[in-house]
């Protein structure tokens, strides 16, 4: 049986998804637009379900940040998450648009899109990024100055994410790659995405600029840690080897390449090139990365960002129940022992 905390979060996710679906479908201005949005929204529910598959430990739930970060930040400031359901719906639609763009770029259209072309998927993603969240935010019950701040946050966040994505694309298949550049790119893309989610909620809750900055720092650290951990996990578990196929230079690969020079680096790059299409080459890469200190360094870097997120919660003097929810978001990623995290909470 799920823990009480998980039951609460499950109800919240359902509320957010229902709100997002009603708003999106009510906003559609044509039958065809409604059909493609329905297909996209089915995928959004699948994303939430995938975070907690059957058999997931009830005391360590995975918490999709596009739903739970806005709710938790708002509750940490105001003591109640319910008024944040609309802004969480907006961030869920933003996440969905970003995810669809990624699917098209990766050639990973999925079973839910059999009736639609890649061009229609791109158009749907643009609608989810450039129209629906803005309309939703404009209709919030908040002072005009707050609405204006939120629109600015949305525009700046998407601009920074675009720059991070461009940096990421520039490194595909690269022979020379800097670990620092890889981390900066993840922070600019995935980190800024979650920072934007957190800042939007803080602004709606009435936080001033300095406090909004602290919660944005929390989101940036959480998003960066989550993406770095996900890149490590997918390297070893993705049956389709999508990062290999795209020549992605994720953190584990960058750390390994950084240790090599001369013929060793040349051989590794050649192996990575073969790994785009050859499963045997992929397995050799996995063995090389798993056998050395690379994954330990990855874990340390992820943990550094988790600890930054914890410190941001402390700095913000977050209220309950949001405080515990924010810590739970970190603990869904962290490698830090549970007892030591409990000590951090009490400070």
Buried (B, 14 or more C-beta within 10 A) or exposed (E): EBEEBBEBBBEBBEBBBEBBBEBBEEBBEEEEBBBBBBBBBEBBBEBBEEBBEEEEEEEEBBBBBBBBBBBBBBBBBBEBBEBBBBBBBBBBBBBBBBBBBEBBEBEEBEEBBEEBEEEBBBBBBEBBBEBBBBEBBEEBEBEEEBBEBBBEBBEBBBEBBEEBBEBBEEBEEBEEBBBEBBBBBBBBBBBBBBBBBBBBBBBBBBBEEEBBBBBBBBBBBBBBBBBBBBBBEBBEEEEEBEBBBBBBBBBBBBBBBBEEEEEEBEEBBEBBBBBBEBEEBBEBBBEBBEEEEBBEBBBEBBBBBBBBBBBBBBBBEBEEBBBBBBBBBBBBBBEBEEEEBEEBBEE
